[in-house]
Amino acid sequence: MPSPTRTALAHRTRPTTLTRRIVGTPAEVAAALAVLRESGRLMFADRPHHHADGRVTVTVRFLDTARTTPPPVVRRLRRGRVIAATATTTTAVGALAGIGYLATQVAHTVERNAPAVVGVVLVLLVLAVLLRRKATCGGLHCSGCRH
């Protein structure tokens, strides 16, 4: 069975080298070279070439270590679906709670006012029965009934 160290070394990719030209003031070029030197990536730097306007050009070769590490795994969260599901569930629960509250309010109102409602219904029934009766002559003779 191969050791984990040997396997890790076997799958390791060699860093690529980059050649770039650094142009700027002497202080800027010295700072860029210092960063590369301190990071341990600097492989080669040629002699500085001075321009008439005070700029300096240096060609450098360094290790591109950014490409040796695998890209980070970006985990995409599906926040849109979670938010939509939460909003729908919250709305449904709120609607059910509102309907339940209204139902209890109607039940309490009917319970409190049942005697008055029954009285009004009875009065309306009596009036309906009295108004539906046929108009007959009550025994008094009038010109309209010919009784």
C-alpha positions as CSV (number, residue, x, y, z in Angstrom):
1,M,0.0,0.0,0.0
2,P,1.5,3.3,-1.0
3,S,2.2,5.9,1.7
4,P,0.1,9.0,1.9
5,T,3.2,11.2,1.4
6,R,4.3,9.4,-1.7
7,T,0.7,9.6,-3.2
8,A,0.5,13.3,-2.4
9,L,3.9,13.9,-4.0
10,A,2.9,11.9,-7.1
11,H,-0.2,14.0,-7.7
12,R,1.4,17.3,-7.1
13,T,1.8,19.5,-10.1
14,R,5.0,21.5,-10.7
15,P,4.5,25.2,-10.4
16,T,4.8,27.1,-13.6
17,T,7.3,29.9,-14.1
18,L,6.3,33.4,-15.3
19,T,8.5,36.0,-16.9
20,R,7.4,39.6,-16.4
21,R,8.8,43.0,-16.9
22,I,8.4,45.4,-14.0
23,V,8.4,49.1,-14.9
24,G,8.2,52.0,-12.4
25,T,10.2,54.3,-10.2
26,P,13.3,52.8,-8.5
27,A,11.4,52.6,-5.2
28,E,8.4,50.8,-6.8
29,V,10.6,48.3,-8.6
30,A,12.6,47.6,-5.4
31,A,9.4,47.0,-3.5
32,A,8.1,44.6,-6.1
33,L,11.4,42.7,-6.1
34,A,11.4,42.6,-2.3
35,V,7.9,41.1,-2.2
36,L,8.9,38.3,-4.7
37,R,12.1,37.6,-2.8
38,E,10.5,37.4,0.6
39,S,7.8,35.1,-0.7
40,G,10.4,32.7,-2.0
41,R,9.1,32.8,-5.5
42,L,11.8,34.9,-7.2
43,M,14.0,32.8,-9.6
44,F,15.8,35.4,-11.6
45,A,16.0,39.2,-11.9
46,D,18.2,40.9,-14.6
47,R,20.1,44.2,-14.1
48,P,17.8,47.3,-14.0
49,H,17.6,49.3,-17.2
50,H,17.3,53.1,-16.4
51,H,15.2,55.3,-18.7
52,A,15.7,59.0,-19.3
53,D,12.5,59.9,-17.5
54,G,13.6,58.3,-14.3
55,R,11.8,55.0,-14.7
56,V,13.4,51.6,-14.2
57,T,12.7,48.4,-16.0
58,V,13.6,44.9,-14.6
59,T,12.8,41.6,-16.1
60,V,12.0,38.9,-13.5
61,R,11.2,35.2,-13.6
62,F,9.3,33.8,-10.7
63,L,7.2,30.8,-9.6
64,D,3.5,31.1,-10.2
65,T,2.3,29.3,-7.0
66,A,-1.3,30.5,-7.4
67,R,-1.9,27.8,-10.0
68,T,-0.5,24.9,-8.0
69,T,-3.3,24.9,-5.5
70,P,-6.7,23.6,-6.6
71,P,-9.4,26.3,-6.9
72,P,-11.5,26.5,-3.8
73,V,-14.8,24.7,-4.0
74,V,-17.6,27.3,-4.2
75,R,-20.7,26.0,-2.5
76,R,-23.7,27.7,-4.0
77,L,-26.6,28.0,-1.6
78,R,-30.0,28.0,-3.0
79,R,-31.2,30.9,-1.0
80,G,-33.9,31.9,-3.4
81,R,-35.8,28.6,-3.0
82,V,-35.4,28.6,0.8
83,I,-36.7,32.2,1.0
84,A,-39.7,31.4,-1.3
85,A,-40.6,28.3,0.7
86,T,-40.4,30.2,4.0
87,A,-42.5,33.0,2.7
88,T,-45.2,30.7,1.3
89,T,-45.3,28.7,4.5
90,T,-45.5,31.8,6.7
91,T,-48.3,33.2,4.5
92,A,-50.3,29.9,4.7
93,V,-49.9,29.7,8.5
94,G,-50.9,33.3,8.9
95,A,-54.0,32.9,6.7
96,L,-55.1,29.8,8.7
97,A,-54.5,31.6,12.0
98,G,-56.6,34.6,10.7
99,I,-59.5,32.3,9.6
100,G,-59.4,30.5,13.0
101,Y,-59.5,33.8,14.9
102,L,-62.5,35.1,12.8
103,A,-64.3,31.8,13.3
104,T,-63.9,32.0,17.1
105,Q,-65.1,35.7,17.1
106,V,-68.2,34.7,15.1
107,A,-68.9,31.8,17.5
108,H,-68.6,34.0,20.6
109,T,-70.8,36.7,19.0
110,V,-73.5,34.3,18.1
111,E,-73.3,32.7,21.6
112,R,-73.6,36.1,23.3
113,N,-76.4,37.5,21.1
114,A,-78.4,34.3,20.5
115,P,-81.5,35.3,22.5
116,A,-81.8,38.6,20.7
117,V,-81.3,37.0,17.3
118,V,-83.9,34.3,18.1
119,G,-86.4,37.1,19.1
120,V,-85.9,39.1,15.9
121,V,-86.3,35.9,13.8
122,L,-89.6,35.1,15.6
123,V,-90.9,38.6,15.1
124,L,-90.1,38.4,11.4
125,L,-91.8,35.0,11.1
126,V,-95.0,36.3,12.8
127,L,-95.1,39.4,10.5
128,A,-94.5,37.1,7.4
129,V,-97.4,34.8,8.5
130,L,-99.7,37.8,9.1
131,L,-98.9,39.4,5.8
132,R,-99.4,36.2,3.8
133,R,-103.0,35.7,4.9
134,K,-105.7,36.1,2.3
135,A,-107.5,39.4,2.6
136,T,-111.1,38.4,3.5
137,C,-114.0,40.3,4.5
138,G,-114.2,40.5,8.3
139,G,-118.0,40.5,8.2
140,L,-118.5,44.1,7.5
141,H,-120.1,44.6,4.1
142,C,-118.3,46.9,1.9
143,S,-118.7,47.8,-1.7
144,G,-115.6,46.1,-2.8
145,C,-116.2,42.5,-1.6
146,R,-119.8,42.1,-2.6
147,H,-120.5,39.9,0.3
